[in-house]
Amino acid sequence: MRYLRSIILLLLICIIIIFIYYYFGYNRYEYLGKNAPLPTELHPIVAEKSEVLIKKAAKEEITVVFTESIRSVDRQNELYALGRTKDGNIVTYAKGGESYHNYGLAIDYVLMKHNNEQTWDIKYDGNGNGKSDWFEVAAIAKELGFEWGGDWDTFKDYPHLQMTFGLSISQLQRGLRPKADLQSE
């Protein structure tokens, strides 16, 4: 009788593990292996939501332009060198392979003034509604499922938006990728 209880308990535990595995969305990822090539374009959902962001911001009379999206490891290392081994300000703390840009999951944006000049002034209120356009764009982006670098506790990266799909950089480096056919949330 004790043996039968042990088997039933083991089966119950297996069923619970399988349920948790699917419930928490682990079937949303694919494993491409440790030596998986890096993507060469934005993840389809990130690309789709980026276009929606531009349209929604335009309805608020805010012009958003993307300055960077998918980024090579070499480009990431060039940016990492700024303020360290190259003249300039530090713009990132992520080396090549350590940025969501390297996996097609991040975009950077800038706002355009009415005279078609770019502005990184986070207090800029081009639509005159008394709110920072940067924060308005961030709010729209977050409604679309993006994480905003302006919410980070340490290094505030106001132009940065990313969708991690629940994956850490370590998981991406090991070859896990969000499936391309995920349903937009």
N, C-alpha and C positions, 0 to 999 in steps of 0.2 A: 504494500500500500504506500509506503514511504517513497519507494522508487517511482511509482506512478505520479505522486504529487510533485516530485522533483522534475519529471519530464513535463508535466503540465505547466509548472512554474517557468521552466526554461522556454517552452513554446510561447507562453504569455509575454515573457520578456522580449523575445524575438519579434513578436507582433508589435509590441509597443515601440521598439527601436525602429522598425520599418515605418510605422505610422509617423513617428517624430521625424524621421529622415525626409519623408515626402511632405509632411505638414510644414516644415520649416524651409521648404523650397530647394533642397539639395538636388532635386531633379532639374533645377534651372541652370545647372552648370555642366560644362563638358570638360573632360580632362584631356589635354593635348600632349601631355608629357613635359618633362623638365626642360627639354630643348625645343619647346614649341616656338615657332617664329612669332614675332610681335605683329600685331595687326598693322595694316597699311592704311586703314581708314577708320573713321568713327564707327562705333557700334551703332547698328541701325536705330535703336531706340534713342540713343543720345543724339544722333543726327536729326531724327524726327522731332524730338522735344526741343532741340535748338531752333528749328524753324518755327515751331509754335511759339517759342519765347519771343522771337523777333516780331511776329505778327501781333501777339498780345501787347508787347511793349509799344508797338506802333499805334495801337488803339488808344494808348495813354499818352500819345504824342512824344514818345521817347524813341530815339533811333539808336539801336544797338548794332555794333559791328563786332564780329569775332576776329580776334587778332591771332589766336593760336588754337589748334585743336589737336589732332594726332601729332605726336612729336617723336622723332627718332631718339635713340639713346645718345647719339653724338650731339644733337641739338640740346638735349637735356643737360649733358655735361658742359656744353658751352655756357648755358644759363647758370649752372651751378658754379662755374668759375668766376662769374661776375662778383666783384667785391671780395674775392679771395685771391685768385692768381691773375685776374684781369681787372682792369680799371672798371669802375661802376659800382652800383649799389647791389647788395644781395637781393635777389628776386626770388630765390627758391632755396629750400633746404633739402631738396630731393636730387640725388645723383641719377644718372642714367639707369633706367630699369626700376627706379623707386617712385615714379610719378604715374598717376592715373592717365596722364597724357600719353605715356608710352604704350598704353593698352587700349587707346581709342575711347576712353571713358571720361575725358575731361575737355573743357573748352575754357578759353579766356576771352573776355570781352572788354570793349571800351564803349563809351557813349560819344555820340556825335552832337556837337552844338549846331545851332541853326545855320551858322556860317560854314558848316562842314569841317570844322576843326575837331579833332579828337580831344576829349577831356578825361582825365583820371581824377578830377576833383570830386571827392565823394560827397561833397555838400551841394554840388551842382543841381539846380532845379530849373531845367530848361522848359518844362511844361507849366511852370508858374503855379503849381498847386500847393506850394508850401511844404512839399516833401522832397527829400533827396531822391533824385532819379536813380542813383545807384541802389538805394535801398528798395525802391519800387521794383526795379528789375530783379533784385535778389528775391523779393517776396513772390513775384511771378514764377521765377525759376524754382523756388522751393515748392510751390503748388504743383509744379510739373514733375517733381521728384528729384530735383537736383539738390546736392549739398552745396553750400556756399562757403567759400574760404573766408569771408568776412565774419563768420560765426566761430572761427577757430579761436581757441583760448590764447595761444602764444603768438604765432606769426599770422597776422591778419593779411589774407591774400584776397583783397576785394574784387579783383577782376576774374577770380577763379570759380568755376562751377564743375562739379563732378557727379557722376552716378557710379556708385561702387557695386551695386547689385548685391551688397552684403559680402563682397570679397575684399580681403586685405591685400596689400601689396605683396606680402609673403606668399599668399595663395596664388596670386597672378604670376609671380616669379616661378612657382612650382608647376605652372602649366594649366591651372584652372581658368576657365573663361566663362563669362555669362553666355548662354545660348543666344544666337542671333534671332531666333524665332520666338522669343519671350513675348508675352502679351504686354502692351504698355499698361502701366498702372496709373 
